[in-house]
Amino acid sequence: MDQLDHTKRSAVVKRSIVINSHKTSVSLENEFWFALREIAKKEYVAINTLVARIDRSRGRHNLSSAIRIYVLSYFRRA
């Protein structure tokens, strides 16, 4: 895989998420969206539910950063 292919796949994608009846936008690289979907499937929850959990425990981090940290931690524990 060359650098250009990796850059295309790693593009930041902005998606709308509903958290506790509140619509917000989250920007993540495609790999993090794929990983988030995988975690939600393994945990038998909707992505919105998983992101709401992450949101409640994120502390001072912005939501996109909190999701990245959560995904990294999840797979490190696995």
SERO-4910 file (N, C-alpha, C, O; in steps of 0.05 Angstrom, whole numbers):
BEGIN
 pado doro    nc1    nc2    nc3   cac1   cac2   cac3    cc1    cc2    cc3    oc1    oc2    oc3
  Met    A     17    -24      0      0      0      0     18     25      0     36     27     16
  Asp    A     13     43    -18     29     67    -19     17     89     -1     -6     86      9
  Gln    A     32    110      3     23    132     20     -3    144     11    -20    151     28
  Leu    A     -8    147    -15    -32    159    -25    -57    142    -18    -77    153    -10
  Asp    A    -55    116    -20    -77     99    -13    -84    101     16   -108    103     24
  His    A    -64    102     33    -68    104     62    -81    131     69    -99    133     86
  Thr    A    -72    153     55    -84    179     60   -113    180     53   -129    192     67
  Lys    A   -120    168     31   -149    167     23   -165    153     43   -187    162     50
  Arg    A   -156    130     53   -171    114     72   -173    128     99   -192    125    114
  Ser    A   -153    145    106   -152    157    132   -167    184    133   -164    199    153
  Ala    A   -181    191    113   -195    216    112   -214    219    136   -226    200    145
  Val    A   -215    243    146   -233    249    169   -261    252    157   -266    266    138
  Val    A   -280    238    170   -307    238    161   -324    249    184   -322    240    207
  Lys    A   -341    268    178   -359    281    197   -387    267    195   -398    266    173
  Arg    A   -397    258    218   -423    245    218   -440    256    241   -429    265    261
  Ser    A   -466    256    237   -484    265    258   -491    241    276   -496    219    266
  Ile    A   -492    247    301   -499    227    322   -519    239    340   -518    263    346
  Val    A   -538    223    349   -558    233    369   -550    221    396   -548    197    399
  Ile    A   -545    239    415   -538    231    442   -559    242    461   -561    267    464
  Asn    A   -573    225    474   -594    233    493   -612    255    480   -617    276    492
  Ser    A   -623    249    457   -641    266    442   -629    292    432   -643    310    423
  His    A   -602    294    433   -588    318    424   -571    310    400   -554    291    402
  Lys    A   -574    323    377   -559    317    353   -533    333    354   -532    357    359
  Thr    A   -511    319    348   -485    331    347   -469    319    324   -476    297    315
  Ser    A   -448    332    316   -431    322    295   -404    313    307   -393    325    325
  Val    A   -394    291    296   -369    280    306   -351    275    281   -360    263    261
  Ser    A   -326    284    283   -307    280    261   -286    260    270   -272    264    289
  Leu    A   -285    238    255   -265    216    260   -254    206    234   -267    207    213
  Glu    A   -231    194    235   -220    180    212   -236    155    207   -248    144    226
  Asn    A   -237    147    182   -253    123    175   -246     99    192   -264     84    200
  Glu    A   -220     95    198   -212     72    215   -226     73    242   -233     52    253
  Phe    A   -229     96    253   -243     98    279   -273     93    277   -284     81    295
  Trp    A   -285    102    255   -313     95    251   -317     65    248   -336     54    260
  Phe    A   -299     52    233   -301     23    230   -297      9    258   -312     -9    264
  Ala    A   -278     18    273   -272      6    299   -296     11    318   -303     -7    333
  Leu    A   -307     34    317   -330     41    334   -354     23    328   -367     13    346
  Arg    A   -359     18    302   -380      0    294   -374    -29    304   -392    -43    313
  Glu    A   -349    -37    302   -342    -64    311   -346    -67    341   -357    -88    350
  Ile    A   -339    -47    356   -343    -48    385   -372    -49    392   -381    -65    408
  Ala    A   -388    -32    379   -417    -31    384   -429    -59    378   -447    -68    393
  Lys    A   -421    -71    356   -431    -97    349   -423   -118    370   -440   -134    379
  Lys    A   -398   -118    379   -389   -136    400   -404   -132    426   -408   -151    441
  Glu    A   -411   -108    432   -424   -101    458   -454   -102    455   -468    -97    475
  Tyr    A   -465   -108    432   -494   -109    427   -508    -83    433   -530    -84    445
  Val    A   -496    -61    425   -509    -35    429   -508    -19    403   -491    -25    385
  Ala    A   -525      1    400   -524     19    377   -500     38    381   -492     43    403
  Ile    A   -490     47    358   -468     66    360   -476     91    376   -459    101    392
  Asn    A   -500    101    373   -509    124    389   -507    118    419   -499    136    435
  Thr    A   -515     94    427   -514     86    455   -485     85    465   -478     95    486
  Leu    A   -468     74    449   -439     72    456   -427    100    458   -412    105    477
  Val    A   -433    117    439   -422    145    440   -433    160    464   -419    176    476
  Ala    A   -458    155    471   -470    168    495   -454    159    520   -449    176    538
  Arg    A   -447    134    522   -431    124    545   -404    138    545   -394    146    566
  Ile    A   -391    140    522   -365    153    520   -368    182    528   -351    193    542
  Asp    A   -389    195    519   -394    223    525   -396    228    555   -386    248    566
  Arg    A   -411    210    569   -415    213    598   -389    211    614   -386    223    635
  Ser    A   -369    197    603   -345    192    619   -320    206    607   -298    200    614
  Arg    A   -325    225    589   -302    236    574   -285    257    589   -263    263    580
  Gly    A   -295    268    610   -280    288    625   -275    313    608   -294    324    598
  Arg    A   -250    322    606   -243    347    593   -239    344    563   -237    364    549
  His    A   -237    319    553   -232    315    524   -256    323    507   -279    320    516
  Asn    A   -251    332    483   -273    336    464   -283    308    456   -269    289    460
  Leu    A   -307    307    445   -319    281    440   -303    265    420   -300    241    424
  Ser    A   -294    276    399   -278    261    379   -253    249    392   -247    226    387
  Ser    A   -239    265    408   -215    254    421   -223    232    441   -209    212    443
  Ala    A   -244    236    455   -253    216    475   -260    190    461   -254    168    471
  Ile    A   -272    191    437   -278    167    422   -253    153    414   -250    129    416
  Arg    A   -234    168    404   -208    156    395   -194    142    419   -185    120    416
  Ile    A   -194    156    442   -181    144    466   -196    119    474   -183     99    481
  Tyr    A   -223    120    474   -239     96    481   -232     73    463   -228     50    472
  Val    A   -232     78    436   -227     56    417   -199     44    422   -196     20    422
  Leu    A   -179     61    425   -152     52    430   -151     35    456   -140     13    456
  Ser    A   -163     45    477   -163     30    503   -178      4    500   -169    -16    512
  Tyr    A   -200      4    486   -216    -21    483   -199    -43    470   -199    -65    479
  Phe    A   -185    -36    448   -170    -56    434   -144    -63    449   -134    -85    445
  Arg    A   -133    -45    465   -110    -52    481   -117    -72    503   -102    -90    509
  Arg    A   -141    -70    514   -151    -88    534   -157   -116    523   -156   -136    537
  Ala    A   -164   -117    497   -172   -142    485   -150   -163    483   -154   -185    474
***
